[in-house]
């Protein structure tokens, strides 16, 4: 048993998708203030489920059409595509030191990435972006680090149609020219296919490697800084402690940030990504180098992360060594069963909007997509006051974020979750809600027992005396 769980008693027993524009509903007549999401409410709890962007499946089909029109493959590349996808997948999952720095500039890799990895990444990112509090205004500028073939702008265009009429300037940074040129061609065709007026977004592409452009002084702070599938690659290149690496990355990112600048980091959802996210989160919370951030998503609390992968945060290190827990260290929480590497925070996304031809390419390449996962962190930098979104979605001790797929234990159905108390196993009536759901309990004492699961060391959260 963890040393800071002395009051916990071991237990003695062992998705429906919603669109972003869906109607709100409730089990009771309880008024809910929210910007997005499918909600249910009762006298005991409220539920905010993740939503899908409207017409996401149709948009994904159009994206594949736009790719084919903008960048048609030669017969030789078509014949080789499934093998190129397979080989690039192996390269992307290999040790970082084995990968060539400009692998996307090579024609074979470039074709595989555009045809396969780009649409899958857009599908992931669009679902995350649809559920964020994004408040971009006319005249705002966005820095996209490691933009590649414009993955993030494409995802925003699909997921947030209300932004398509905003006068936004995207600064797209990547060290390789060819993917950015491809991204421009795809975006242009996709916009034309909608038969809409010209999108007022302005794009500036810059051939730079992070942190060069991020550290270069800009006329005004960026409203949003994004980094998708890129920081993890850079993060692990440095041979220093994880907390030092995290502080260094955040310092570079924040040089052109001002009060209220949002930072969105999205990674594939594998263990190293989860470890990096945990280190960055803690660095923000402990005010590293005078950078004070406010976590907007997905974390429902500001205590220590109970799913940090191989990152042993300051609270856990202090407990293991007997060092004092000073006030700047995030509070200790219930942790999973002790091990060298803890579970890492990653969410299961909806793969059903994926076009049939993309699924067929996955099968042909020998890498079928059985699950779609991602890890992310969305923060407001130099934040001093709670945002209106936070006032509507208070991150109090009664909030729980559901994280995993379903599991069976004690002859019941559960999902792993996260809350102020730490690592949770969430049962009925909440376990049928999908990964990413945010639950707010009116009275935590009704639901959160002082029992923990012996195997996982997760704190049980379920309806009292409720049998499956």
C-alpha positions in Angstrom: 0.0 0.0 0.0 1.3 3.5 -0.8 2.6 5.3 2.3 0.2 8.2 1.7 -2.9 6.0 1.5 -3.2 5.1 5.2 -6.9 5.8 5.4 -7.7 3.5 2.5 -9.0 0.0 3.0 -8.3 -2.8 0.5 -11.4 -4.0 -1.3 -12.4 -7.5 -0.3 -14.2 -8.3 -3.6 -12.8 -8.4 -6.8 -20.0 4.7 -26.5 -22.2 6.3 -27.8 -20.8 9.2 -30.0 -22.3 12.7 -29.9 -21.7 15.5 -32.3 -20.5 18.9 -31.2 -23.8 20.5 -32.2 -25.9 17.9 -30.4 -28.7 19.0 -28.2 -28.1 19.2 -24.5 -30.3 16.9 -22.3 -30.6 16.1 -18.7 -32.1 13.4 -16.4 -33.3 16.1 -14.1 -34.2 19.8 -14.8 -30.8 21.1 -13.8 -29.4 24.0 -15.8 -25.9 23.3 -17.0 -23.5 26.0 -18.3 -21.2 24.8 -21.0 -19.7 25.6 -24.4 -19.8 22.1 -25.8 -20.5 18.5 -25.0 -23.4 16.1 -24.4 -24.5 16.5 -20.8 -26.7 14.6 -18.4 -27.4 15.7 -14.9 -29.1 14.6 -11.7 -29.2 15.7 -8.1 -26.1 13.7 -7.6 -23.8 14.3 -10.5 -23.3 15.9 -13.9 -21.7 14.3 -16.9 -20.0 15.9 -19.9 -19.2 13.4 -22.6 -16.7 14.1 -25.4 -18.2 15.1 -28.7 -17.4 14.5 -32.3 -17.1 17.4 -34.8 -20.2 17.7 -36.9 -20.1 15.6 -40.1 -16.6 14.3 -39.2 -16.9 11.1 -41.3 -17.9 13.2 -44.4 -15.0 15.6 -43.7 -12.6 12.8 -43.5 -13.8 11.4 -46.8 -13.3 14.9 -48.3 -9.8 15.1 -46.9 -8.8 11.9 -48.7 -10.4 13.2 -51.9 -8.5 16.5 -51.4 -5.2 14.6 -50.9 -5.8 12.6 -54.1 -6.6 15.7 -56.1 -3.8 17.8 -54.8 -1.1 15.2 -54.7 -2.0 12.3 -57.1 0.2 9.3 -56.8 2.1 7.8 -59.8 1.2 4.2 -60.6 4.5 3.0 -59.1 3.8 4.8 -55.8 0.3 3.4 -55.7 1.6 -0.1 -56.1 4.2 0.4 -53.4 2.0 2.4 -51.0 1.1 -0.3 -48.5 4.7 -1.4 -48.2 5.9 2.2 -47.8 3.3 2.7 -45.1 4.4 -0.4 -43.3 8.1 0.6 -43.5 7.5 4.1 -42.4 5.4 2.8 -39.5 8.4 0.7 -38.3 10.7 3.7 -38.7 8.4 6.0 -36.7 8.2 3.5 -33.8 11.9 2.7 -33.8 14.4 4.2 -31.5 14.8 7.9 -32.2 18.5 7.7 -32.9 17.9 5.4 -35.8 15.6 7.8 -37.7 16.9 10.2 -40.3 16.1 13.8 -39.3 14.4 14.7 -42.6 12.6 11.5 -43.3 9.5 13.2 -44.6 11.5 14.9 -47.4 12.1 11.5 -49.0 9.5 10.8 -51.8 8.6 7.3 -50.6 8.2 8.3 -47.0 6.4 11.5 -48.0 3.8 9.6 -50.0 3.2 7.2 -47.2 2.8 9.9 -44.6 0.4 12.0 -46.7 -1.8 9.1 -47.7 -1.9 7.3 -44.3 -0.5 9.1 -41.3 -1.8 12.5 -42.1 -5.5 11.5 -42.2 -5.2 9.4 -39.0 -3.5 12.3 -37.2 -6.2 14.7 -38.4 -8.9 12.3 -37.1 -7.2 12.2 -33.7 -6.6 16.0 -33.4 -10.0 17.0 -34.7 -11.7 15.1 -31.9 -9.5 16.7 -29.3 -9.9 20.2 -30.7 -13.7 19.8 -30.8 -13.8 19.5 -27.0 -11.5 22.4 -26.1 -12.3 25.9 -25.0 -10.9 27.7 -28.0 -11.5 31.5 -28.0 -9.6 32.8 -31.1 -10.6 36.2 -32.3 -10.0 38.3 -35.5 -6.4 39.3 -35.7 -5.1 36.5 -33.6 -2.0 34.6 -34.6 -1.2 30.9 -34.0 2.2 29.3 -34.0 2.2 25.6 -35.1 5.5 23.9 -34.2 6.5 21.1 -36.5 3.6 21.7 -38.8 4.6 19.2 -41.4 1.7 18.9 -44.0 -0.5 21.3 -42.0 -2.0 18.7 -39.8 -3.1 21.0 -37.1 -4.7 23.7 -39.4 -6.6 20.9 -41.2 -7.9 19.5 -38.0 -9.0 23.0 -36.7 -10.7 23.7 -40.1 -12.7 20.4 -39.8 -13.4 20.5 -36.0 -14.2 24.2 -35.5 -16.2 25.5 -38.5 -17.0 28.7 -36.5 -13.4 29.7 -36.9 -13.4 29.5 -40.7 -14.6 33.1 -41.0 -12.1 34.5 -38.5 -9.1 36.6 -39.6 -6.4 34.3 -38.3 -2.7 34.1 -39.1 -1.0 30.8 -38.8 2.8 30.7 -38.5 3.7 27.2 -39.6 7.2 26.1 -38.6 9.0 23.0 -39.9 12.5 22.2 -40.9 11.5 20.3 -44.1 10.0 22.3 -47.0 8.2 19.5 -49.0 5.5 18.5 -46.3 4.6 22.2 -45.8 4.1 22.6 -49.6 1.9 19.5 -49.6 -0.1 20.8 -46.7 -0.8 24.1 -48.5 -2.0 22.2 -51.7 -4.3 19.9 -49.6 -5.8 22.8 -47.6 -6.5 24.8 -50.8 -8.3 22.0 -52.5 -10.3 21.1 -49.3 -11.5 24.7 -49.0 -12.5 24.8 -52.7 -14.4 21.5 -52.3 -16.7 23.1 -49.7 -17.9 25.7 -52.3 -17.4 28.4 -49.6 -16.0 31.9 -49.9 -12.2 32.1 -49.7 -11.1 31.2 -46.1 -9.6 34.4 -44.6 -6.9 32.5 -42.8 -3.4 33.7 -43.6 -0.5 31.2 -43.6 3.2 32.0 -43.2 5.5 29.0 -43.6 8.9 29.2 -42.0 11.7 26.6 -42.4 13.0 26.5 -38.9 13.6 23.8 -36.3 12.2 24.3 -32.8 13.0 26.3 -30.7 14.5 28.8 -33.3 11.3 30.6 -34.3 9.5 30.1 -31.0 12.3 32.1 -29.3 12.5 34.8 -32.0 10.7 38.0 -30.7 7.4 38.6 -32.5 5.4 41.9 -32.8 2.8 40.6 -30.4 2.2 37.4 -28.4 0.7 34.4 -30.0 -2.9 33.7 -29.0 -2.3 29.9 -29.4 0.8 27.7 -29.7 0.3 24.2 -31.0 2.7 21.2 -31.2 1.3 17.9 -32.5 3.5 14.8 -32.7 6.7 16.8 -32.5 7.8 17.7 -29.0 8.1 14.1 -27.9 10.7 13.6 -30.6 12.7 16.6 -29.5 12.1 16.0 -25.8 14.0 12.7 -25.6 17.1 14.0 -27.4 18.5 15.7 -24.3 20.4 13.6 -21.8 19.2 15.4 -18.7 16.6 14.9 -16.0 13.0 14.9 -17.3 12.0 17.9 -15.2 14.9 19.9 -16.6 13.9 19.0 -20.1 10.3 20.0 -19.4 11.4 23.4 -18.0 13.6 24.0 -21.0 10.8 23.3 -23.5 8.3 25.5 -21.7 10.8 28.4 -21.4 11.3 28.3 -25.2 7.6 28.1 -26.0 6.7 30.9 -23.6 9.1 33.6 -25.0 6.4 34.8 -27.4 3.4 34.1 -25.1 1.5 36.6 -23.1 -1.2 36.5 -20.4 -3.9 34.2 -21.8 -1.8 32.5 -24.5 -3.0 28.9 -24.9 -0.6 26.0 -25.4 -1.8 22.8 -27.0 0.5 19.7 -27.0 -0.8 16.5 -28.6 1.1 13.3 -28.8 0.3 9.7 -30.1 -0.6 8.2 -26.7 2.3 5.8 -26.2 4.3 5.5 -22.9 7.0 8.0 -23.8 4.5 10.6 -24.8 2.5 10.1 -21.5 5.8 10.5 -19.6 6.6 13.7 -21.3 3.1 15.1 -20.8 3.3 14.4 -17.1 6.7 16.2 -16.8 5.4 19.2 -18.7 2.3 19.3 -16.6 4.2 19.3 -13.3 6.7 22.0 -14.7 3.8 24.3 -15.4 2.1 23.7 -12.0 5.3 24.4 -10.0 5.9 27.7 -11.7 9.2 26.7 -13.4 11.3 29.7 -14.1 8.4 32.1 -13.2 6.1 30.5 -15.8 2.8 30.0 -14.2 0.2 28.1 -16.2 -3.4 27.0 -15.7 -4.3 23.5 -16.8 -7.5 23.6 -18.9 -7.6 20.0 -20.2 -7.7 17.1 -19.6 -6.7 17.2 -15.9 -9.6 17.7 -13.5 -7.3 18.7 -10.6 -3.9 20.3 -9.9 -2.5 17.6 -7.6 0.3 15.2 -8.6 -0.4 13.1 -11.7 -1.4 9.5 -10.8 -0.6 8.2 -14.3 2.9 9.6 -15.0 4.5 6.8 -16.9 8.1 6.6 -16.1 8.2 10.2 -14.7 8.5 10.2 -11.0 7.2 13.6 -10.0 8.4 15.6 -7.1 5.7 14.5 -4.8 6.4 10.8 -5.4 10.2 11.3 -5.1 9.7 13.2 -1.8 7.6 10.4 -0.4 10.1 7.7 -1.5 13.1 9.6 0.0 11.4 11.0 3.1 12.0 14.6 1.9 9.5 17.2 3.0 6.5 18.0 0.8 6.9 21.8 0.3 4.0 23.9 -0.7 5.1 24.4 -4.3 5.0 20.6 -5.0 1.7 19.3 -6.3 -0.1 17.4 -3.5 0.5 13.6 -3.3 -2.4 11.4 -4.4 -3.3 7.7 -4.5 -1.0 6.1 -6.9 -1.2 2.8 -8.9 0.4 -0.3 -7.4 4.2 0.3 -7.1 6.2 -0.5 -10.2 9.1 0.9 -12.2 6.9 2.4 -14.8 3.4 3.6 -13.9 0.4 3.7 -16.3 0.5 6.8 -18.5 -2.3 9.2 -19.2 -3.8 8.6 -22.7 -7.4 8.6 -24.0 -9.3 6.4 -26.4 -10.8 8.2 -29.3 -13.5 7.3 -31.8 -12.2 5.5 -34.9 -15.7 5.0 -36.5 -15.4 8.2 -38.7 -12.4 6.8 -40.5 -13.1 6.3 -44.2 -13.4 2.7 -45.4 -10.5 3.2 -47.8 -8.2 4.4 -45.0 -9.1 1.3 -42.9 -8.4 -0.9 -46.0 -5.0 0.7 -46.4 -4.3 0.0 -42.7 -5.2 -3.7 -43.2 -3.2 -4.0 -46.4 -0.1 -2.5 -44.6 -0.5 -5.0 -41.8 -1.2 -2.3 -39.2 -5.0 -2.5 -38.6 -6.3 0.3 -36.3 -8.0 -1.5 -33.5 -7.8 1.5 -31.1 -7.2 5.2 -31.7 -5.4 6.9 -28.7 -3.8 10.2 -27.9 -2.3 12.1 -25.0 -2.6 15.9 -24.8 -2.2 18.9 -22.5 -4.0 22.2 -23.0 -3.0 25.1 -20.8 -3.3 28.8 -20.4 0.1 30.4 -19.9 0.8 33.3 -17.4 -2.8 32.9 -16.2 -3.8 34.9 -13.1 -7.6 34.7 -13.2 -10.0 31.8 -13.9 -11.4 31.8 -17.4 -15.2 31.8 -17.9 -14.9 28.2 -19.1 -13.2 27.3 -15.8 -15.9 29.0 -13.9 -18.5 26.9 -15.7 -16.4 23.7 -15.3 -14.9 24.1 -11.8 -12.0 21.7 -11.2 -12.9 21.0 -7.6 -12.4 17.9 -5.6 -15.5 16.4 -7.0 -14.4 16.2 -10.6 -13.4 12.9 -12.2 -12.0 12.3 -15.7 -12.7 8.8 -17.2 -9.6 7.6 -19.1 -9.5 4.0 -20.1 -11.6 1.4 -21.9 -13.8 -0.8 -19.8 -12.3 -3.5 -17.5 -13.9 -6.2 -15.5 -13.1 -6.6 -11.8 -15.1 -7.8 -8.7 -17.7 -9.2 -11.3 -18.5 -5.6 -12.3 -17.5 -3.2 -15.1 -15.1 -0.4 -14.4 -12.9 2.2 -16.2 -9.8 3.7 -14.8 -10.0 7.4 -14.1 -8.3 10.4 -12.5 -9.4 12.8 -9.8 -8.1 14.9 -7.0 -7.8 11.7 -4.9 -5.5 10.1 -7.6 -5.8 6.8 -9.4 -9.4 5.7 -9.6 -11.5 2.7 -10.7 -14.9 4.1 -11.8 -17.9 1.8 -11.6 -21.6 2.2 -12.2 -23.4 4.3 -13.0 -20.4 6.0 -14.7 -18.5 3.1 -16.3 -20.7 3.1 -19.5 -19.5 6.6 -20.3 -16.6 6.7 -22.9 -13.0 7.7 -22.3 -12.6 11.4 -21.9 -15.9 11.9 -20.0 -15.8 14.5 -17.2 -18.0 13.7 -14.2 -18.7 16.2 -11.4 -20.1 14.7 -8.2 -22.5 16.8 -6.1 -21.3 15.0 -3.0 -18.1 13.0 -3.4 -18.7 11.1 -0.1 -21.7 9.3 -1.6 -19.6 7.7 -4.4 -16.0 7.5 -3.3 -15.4 4.7 -0.9 -12.3 4.2 1.2 -11.7 0.9 -0.5 -9.0 0.2 -3.0 -8.6 -2.5 -5.6 -5.8 -4.9 -4.4 -4.4 -5.5 -7.8 -4.3 -2.0 -9.3 -4.3 0.0 -6.1 -7.0 2.2 -7.6 -9.6 3.9 -5.3 -13.1 2.6 -6.1 -15.7 5.1 -7.2 -19.2 3.6 -7.6 -22.8 3.7 -6.5 -23.1 2.4 -3.0 -24.3 -1.2 -2.6 -24.9 -1.4 -6.4 -24.4 -4.8 -8.0 -23.9 -5.2 -11.8 
